[in-house]
Amino acid sequence: MNRLPLRIALVAVIVPFALAAVGVALQLAWLPELPATIATHWGLTGEPDAFGPAWTMPLLLGVLGVVLPAAFGTVLARTVRPEGPTATQKLLAVASLFAVTLLSIAVTVSVAIQRGIEVGTSSPAILPTLGIGIAAALILGAVGWFLMPRATSGASTPDLATPPLPVAPGELVVWVGHARFSTWVVILLCGIFAVATAAVVFVIALRGVWPLAVVPLVLGVSLLGTASWRVRVDAAGLTVRPTLGWPQYRVALGEVASANKTSVVPLGEFGGYGIRWGLGRRLGIITRGGEALEVKRRDGRAVVVTVDDAATAAGLLTALAAR
């Protein structure tokens, strides 16, 4: 893992951790002043519409206040290059600060306004607090943006044209590679999946909103459908197929204008990982940063797949297309 620059770590990790810690400490100190059951959620009108044990609020902030900065910090530590962060990476750092700031203010104040109230008494409205929280989060986010280093372009420099491999007329040649998420990305995604599933189970148990059960199902299918890909170059062209078999992407030999090895910066060029659209009509199957195969179609579109031994794949595809 790369060493995260201090100014980025302050914005994405250190300050959010500190805000969440202060919020949890205050809520724990106020627990003796709270009734056993308090309002835990407010509707669009600003009136409470869900109730639960008082201890669930510091627990909620404590878990999310650790998980969110840790997730953002891990991604940034893995992807920020020595020359500096891209605009997308700066946005991720600011998103961490904004989310935890708003969450800390909203949860902590929602507990504060219920101190000393009698059981069965209506809880005060929370809408003014949300407005203050959003304003504070926006201000801190703006300060964090300018505190971090100036954004770099993040664009990769394509390699020189890959020479075609020697392929005899009528010779049957096939190249197969695999594009997979790095172990740390799989761990991070599994952690997000686990937290999301736990949150859905909590809401269903509290409110009985069973349609939310589709959320972990969709997340699980998305994870299985994008974590591992099979990349094949043969007489039919380029085929990229995930573990689940769908979605599948093909570039026929007759559509190939060029094939080259390149180096990808996921957050700088595609804004993240998975199936992504980048600038210049580029479809990316992005499972990591670094070496990738880029195949340009005759109509100007391109497919980019992060895969090892991309030079061999590009050389074979160029030779087959020319033949």
N, C-alpha and C positions, 0 to 999 in steps of 0.2 A: 504494500500500500504506500502511496506517495505521502509525503509530509504536507499537511494542509497549511497554507500560509496563515499567519496569525490573524491578519485582518479579516480573512474569510471565515476562519474558525470562530472569531468573536461574533460575527453576524449570524452564522448558521448554527452554531453549537453552544458557545459559552454563554452569551446573553440569554438565549432561550432557556437553557438549563437553569440559569440563575433566576429568571422570572418565574418559572414553574416551581422552583424550590421555595421561593418566597411565598408564592400563593399557597402551596401545600402547608408550609409552616403556619401561616395565618389561620388556615381552615382548621388545622389540628388544634390550635390554641383556642379556637372558638367552639369546638365541639361541645364542651360542657354547657354552653349557653344556648344550644340548639335543642329543639324537640327531637324525639327519636325519629320521627318521620317529617321530612321537609319536601318542598317543591324541588324537583330535579329537572323540569323542562317547562318552557314557556311557549305558548302558541303564537301565531302571527298577530294576535290582538294584544300581546304583551301580558296576558294572564296565564297563571300556571295551569298546566293540563296533565302533568304527570308527577307522581310523588314516590319517594323511596327513602331508605335509611340515610341518615345524615353522613355516615362514613363513606358513602359511595362517591361523594363529590371530591374529597381530597384524593381518593383512589383514582378516579377518572383523570384528574389533572396530573397526578403523579405518573401514571402509565403513559399517557399521551405526551406529557412534558419530557419524558425520556425517549420514547420511541421515535417521535417526529424528528427532533434534532439529530438523533443517532442515525436515522435513515438518511436524512439529507447530508449529514457530515460524511457518512461512509461513501455515498455516491460522489461527492465532491472530492474527497481525498483520493479516490480511485481515478478521477478523470481530469482534474485541473493540471495543466501542463506547466513546466517551469516558467515559460514566457508569460503566464498570467491566465486569468479566467476568461471565458467567453461571456457574451451577454446572457446566454441561456444559463450558464453556471451562476452568474450573479443573481439572476432571477430566482434560481433555486434557493440560494442562500437567503435572499430577501423573503421568499415564500415561507421558509422555516421560521424566520423571525416574526413575520406577520401572523402566521397561524398560531404560534405559541403565545404571542403577546395578546391576541384577541381571546384565545381560550383562557389564559390565566386571569385576565380582567373579568371576563364574563362569569367564569365559574366562581372565582373568589368573591366578587361582589354579590352574586346570587346567594352565596352563603351568608355574607355580611348582613344583608338586608333582612335576614330571617332570625337574627340573634335576638333572643328574649321574647319572641312571639309565643302566644299560647297555642296549644294544640287545637286545631280546628279553626284557627283564625286565618283569614285570607292573607296570602303573601303579597307584598307590594309588587307593582308592575316593574318589569326589567328593561323595557324598551329604551329609556334614557341611558341606562348603563351600556347597552349594546352600541348606541351611537357614540358614546365616549370611548368605548373599547375600539371600535373601528377607526375613529380618528387617531387615537394613540398608536394603533398598529400601523396605520399609514405613515404617520410621522416617523416612527422608528424605522420603518422599512425604507423611507427616503434617505434618512441619515445613514442607514447601513449601506445603501447603494453607493453613496458618495464616499463612504469610508473605505470601501474595497478598492483594489487597484483598477486602473482603466481596463475596459474590456478589450480583448484581442479578437481578431476575426474568426479564429478557430478553423478556417478552411484548410483542407489537406492539399498537398501538391501531388497530382497524379504522377506515377512513374512514366518513364519514356515508353514509347510504343513497344509492346511485347512481341518479339519475333515469333513467327509461327513455328510449330514443331514439325519435323519431317514426317509426313504421312503419305504412304504410297497409295496410288489409285486403287480403290476397292478394298483397302485395308480397314478392318473393323477395330476401332479404338474407342475405349470408354474411360472416362476419368470420374471418380466418385470422391466427394469430400463431405465433411460434416461441419455445420455451424451450430455451436452450442453456447448458451450462457455460461459465463465463468461461475465457479463454485460460489464465490461471494455474492454474485447477483442472485443465484438460485436461493441461497440462504436468506437474503434480504427479501425477495419476493415471497418466500414461504412465511417469513415473519409477518409481512404485510397481510398475507392471506389469513394467517392465524389470528391476528388482531382484528381484522375485518369480520371474520367468522364469530369471534368472541363478542364483538360489539353487536352483531345482528342477533345472536342468541340472547344477549342481555335485553335488547329492545323487545324481542318477541316474548320473552318471559315476562317483561314488565308491562307491555302494552298489547300483546297478542296480535301483532301485525305480521301475520304469516306470509304475505306476499314478499316480504324482505328476504325470505329464505332463498330467493333466486339470486341474490347478490353473491354469496360465496360460490354458488354453482357456476355463475358466469365467470367469476375470477379464477376458479379452478380450471375450467375449460380453456380460458385465455392463456393461463400459465402453461398448460400442457401443449397448447397449440402453437406457442411461440418460443418455447425454451430450447427446442432441438430441431434442426432442419437437415435434410439430405440434399446435397447439391450434386447434380449429375450433368456431365457434358458428353454427348454422343452424337450420332448422325442425325438425331432429331433436333439438336440444339442444346439450349440450357434449360434444365428443369430444377426448380427449387420446391421441395415438398416438406411440410412439417410432420412431426410424429403422428398427429391425428389424421394426416392425409388431406386436410383442407385448412386454409386456402392454399392453392398451388399456383405457382407462377412459371410461365414458359416463355422462352424467346427462341423462335424457330430460326434455323440457319439462314433462311432467306431474309430475315429481319435484321441480322447482325451487321452493324456498320463497323464496329471495332470492339475489341476485348483487351483489357489491360489490368495489370495489378496496380492497386492504389493503397493508400493508407487513410483510414477513416477516423475522424474525431466525432464520436456519437453526439455529444451534447452541442458541439459547435456547428455541425453540419445538418444533423437530423433532429436535434432537440430531445434525444433520448434513445431508448432501446426498443427492440421489437420491430413490428412492421411500421415503417415511418416514411413520410414524404418529405424530401429535401428540396432545396432550391434547384432550379434548372431541370424540372420534370424528372427528378430522380426518385425512384422507389427503393427504399433501403430495407434489407433484412439484416438488422443490426443486433448482434448478440454480444459484441465486445468492441473495443477500439483496436486500431492497428490494421494489419494486413487484410485486404479485401479484393474481391473480383468485381470489376465494373464493366458491364456490357452495355454498349450504346446501340440503340435501334436506329434504323434508317430514318424514322420520323422524328428523331431528336430526343425521344425518351430514353431513360437509362435504368438499369437494374444494378444495385450494389449489394453484394453479399459478403459479409465478413467470414472468411474461410481461410485455412492454412493452405500453403502451396498454390496460391492464387495465380502465380506466374505460369505454372504448368497448365492450369485450367484455361487461362487466357490464350496461351500459345496453341493449345489443341483446338479451342473454339475458333481461333483465327484461321488455322490451317483447314479445318473442316468447312468453314464458311467459304474460303477461297476455292476449295476443291469442288 
